[in-house]
Amino acid sequence: MRLPARLRILPALCLTGLIGACSPAEPPSGNAGESASPAESGAALFDENCGACHGAGGRGPSLETLKALSSEALRDAIRNHPTAGQIPNRLPANEIGDLIEFLDE
């Protein structure tokens, strides 16, 4: 018994759908090929990880106070955060560098 043409194509369509579902996700929207500067990345990292304590009305030194420090003083302050286990100790070195770029602006 031979299947009608419309049923013979069904396995191919299913396979095409499965392959499409497994393809990589599309890149984030925005300008293709352009990435955020270290300072822009640092600003996002600050908002995400530091803003609760160091933002307006937070518990830590204010953003203005932090921005007044030198790059080396910022690096020391981040590395020697007064509360062990806080977020700065969990950030990779490149993200700490981005934070410093943002705070040095």
Contacts in CASP RR format, 6 or more apart in sequence:
PFRMAT RR
TARGET T0000
AUTHOR 0000-0000-0000
METHOD contacts of the structure
MODEL  1
MRLPARLRILPALCLTGLIGACSPAEPPSGNAGESASPAESGAALFDENC
GACHGAGGRGPSLETLKALSSEALRDAIRNHPTAGQIPNRLPANEIGDLI
EFLDE
36 44 0 8 1.000
37 101 0 8 1.000
38 97 0 8 1.000
38 98 0 8 1.000
38 101 0 8 1.000
38 102 0 8 1.000
39 98 0 8 1.000
39 101 0 8 1.000
39 102 0 8 1.000
39 104 0 8 1.000
39 105 0 8 1.000
40 102 0 8 1.000
41 95 0 8 1.000
41 98 0 8 1.000
41 101 0 8 1.000
41 102 0 8 1.000
42 95 0 8 1.000
42 97 0 8 1.000
42 98 0 8 1.000
42 99 0 8 1.000
42 101 0 8 1.000
42 102 0 8 1.000
43 102 0 8 1.000
45 91 0 8 1.000
45 95 0 8 1.000
45 98 0 8 1.000
45 99 0 8 1.000
45 102 0 8 1.000
46 54 0 8 1.000
46 63 0 8 1.000
46 99 0 8 1.000
46 102 0 8 1.000
46 103 0 8 1.000
49 87 0 8 1.000
49 88 0 8 1.000
49 91 0 8 1.000
50 87 0 8 1.000
50 88 0 8 1.000
50 99 0 8 1.000
51 58 0 8 1.000
51 63 0 8 1.000
52 58 0 8 1.000
53 59 0 8 1.000
53 60 0 8 1.000
54 60 0 8 1.000
54 61 0 8 1.000
54 62 0 8 1.000
54 63 0 8 1.000
54 66 0 8 1.000
55 62 0 8 1.000
55 63 0 8 1.000
56 62 0 8 1.000
56 63 0 8 1.000
63 103 0 8 1.000
66 74 0 8 1.000
66 77 0 8 1.000
66 103 0 8 1.000
67 103 0 8 1.000
67 104 0 8 1.000
67 105 0 8 1.000
69 77 0 8 1.000
69 103 0 8 1.000
71 100 0 8 1.000
71 104 0 8 1.000
74 99 0 8 1.000
74 100 0 8 1.000
74 103 0 8 1.000
74 104 0 8 1.000
75 96 0 8 1.000
75 97 0 8 1.000
75 100 0 8 1.000
78 88 0 8 1.000
78 96 0 8 1.000
78 99 0 8 1.000
78 100 0 8 1.000
79 88 0 8 1.000
79 96 0 8 1.000
81 88 0 8 1.000
81 89 0 8 1.000
88 96 0 8 1.000
91 99 0 8 1.000
END
